[in-house]
Amino acid sequence: MPGRAKSATKKRQDAREAHDDLMSKAVSAYRAELAKKPGIKHRGLRTIAKDFERMNFEATGNYIKLSHATLARLAAGKRSLAEMNAAKSWLSKEETKQVLAYIEEIGNRGFPLSHRRLQEHVDEICRARLGNDFPGVGKCW
């Protein structure tokens, strides 16, 4: 939004997305290195991490630190922390977008949005996907 500073939360979210994007590119590069024929020298985890840090800094001017240990774990097929936390969420990304659209619509109409009304809307979405046995998101969701 022009004319307004980003919140600290939004800055962290943008930084995390940039880090995850760069890390996925590094994972692809490392897997390509592992696919090389035997006998051909390939770059290691630390070298690839440092190369991608340098390339990103040259391209954007922002330094993003990549951990070689995280690179190894992701290259081995493990899930990232963000993916693990997303799997534990009651709502999927699409459902979250629906909730945000609902909040925006209610705000544009001028109606006050209470926590209870929002909770009822989220419960309705979750019950549609998880069935009537869904107990509700609870008090501190």
C-alpha positions in Angstrom: 0.0 0.0 0.0 1.7 3.3 -1.0 2.2 5.8 1.6 2.2 3.4 4.6 5.0 1.6 6.2 4.8 -2.2 6.5 4.2 -3.6 9.9 7.0 -5.6 11.6 4.9 -8.8 11.2 4.5 -8.2 7.4 8.3 -7.5 7.1 9.1 -10.8 8.8 6.6 -12.6 6.6 8.1 -11.1 3.5 11.6 -12.0 4.7 10.5 -15.6 5.5 8.9 -16.0 2.0 12.1 -14.7 0.4 14.2 -17.1 2.5 12.0 -20.1 1.6 12.1 -19.2 -2.1 15.9 -18.9 -2.1 16.2 -22.2 -0.1 14.0 -24.1 -2.6 16.2 -22.9 -5.4 19.3 -24.0 -3.5 17.7 -27.4 -2.8 17.0 -27.8 -6.6 20.6 -26.9 -7.3 21.9 -29.4 -4.8 19.8 -32.2 -6.1 21.1 -31.4 -9.6 24.6 -31.6 -8.3 23.8 -35.0 -6.7 22.4 -36.2 -10.1 25.8 -35.7 -11.8 27.7 -38.8 -13.0 30.1 -40.4 -10.5 33.6 -39.2 -10.9 32.6 -35.7 -11.7 33.4 -33.4 -8.8 30.2 -31.7 -7.4 29.7 -28.8 -5.1 28.9 -29.5 -1.5 26.1 -28.2 0.7 28.1 -25.3 2.2 29.3 -24.2 -1.2 25.9 -24.1 -2.7 24.5 -22.3 0.3 27.2 -19.6 0.1 26.8 -19.3 -3.7 23.1 -18.7 -3.4 23.6 -16.2 -0.6 26.1 -14.3 -2.8 23.9 -14.5 -6.0 20.9 -13.2 -4.1 22.9 -10.4 -2.5 24.2 -9.3 -6.0 20.7 -9.5 -7.5 18.6 -7.9 -4.8 21.0 -6.2 -2.4 19.5 -8.2 0.5 21.6 -10.7 2.4 19.8 -13.9 3.3 21.6 -16.5 5.4 21.1 -20.1 4.3 21.9 -22.9 6.6 23.7 -25.9 5.1 22.1 -28.2 7.7 18.6 -27.0 6.7 19.6 -27.4 3.0 20.6 -31.0 3.7 17.4 -31.8 5.5 15.2 -30.3 2.8 17.2 -32.0 0.1 16.6 -35.3 1.9 12.8 -34.8 1.5 12.0 -33.5 4.9 9.3 -30.7 5.3 10.1 -27.2 6.2 8.9 -25.7 9.5 6.4 -23.6 7.7 4.9 -26.6 5.9 4.7 -28.5 9.2 2.9 -25.7 10.9 0.6 -25.3 8.0 -0.4 -28.9 8.2 -1.4 -28.4 11.9 -3.7 -25.5 11.1 -7.4 -25.8 11.1 -7.7 -23.9 7.9 -6.1 -24.4 4.6 -4.6 -21.5 2.6 -7.7 -21.2 0.5 -10.0 -21.2 3.5 -7.9 -18.6 5.2 -8.3 -16.4 2.1 -12.1 -17.0 2.3 -12.0 -15.8 6.0 -10.0 -12.7 5.1 -12.4 -11.9 2.2 -15.3 -12.3 4.7 -13.6 -9.9 7.2 -13.0 -7.4 4.4 -16.6 -7.7 3.2 -18.1 -7.1 6.6 -15.8 -4.2 7.1 -16.7 -2.6 3.8 -20.4 -2.9 4.7 -19.8 -1.1 8.0 -20.8 -3.9 10.3 -18.8 -4.5 13.5 -17.0 -7.8 13.5 -16.9 -9.5 16.8 -14.7 -12.4 17.7 -17.7 -14.6 18.2 -19.1 -13.9 14.7 -15.7 -14.6 13.2 -15.4 -17.8 15.2 -18.8 -18.9 14.0 -17.8 -18.3 10.4 -14.6 -20.3 10.8 -16.4 -23.1 12.6 -18.9 -23.2 9.7 -16.0 -23.6 7.2 -14.3 -26.3 9.2 -17.5 -28.2 9.7 -18.1 -28.2 6.0 -14.7 -29.9 5.4 -14.3 -32.0 8.6 -17.9 -33.0 9.3 -20.4 -32.3 12.1 -18.1 -34.1 14.6 -15.8 -31.0 14.5 -15.9 -29.5 18.1 -15.1 -26.0 17.0 -11.9 -24.0 17.0 -12.1 -23.2 20.7 -11.7 -20.0 22.7 -8.0 -19.1 22.0 -7.7 -20.0 18.3 
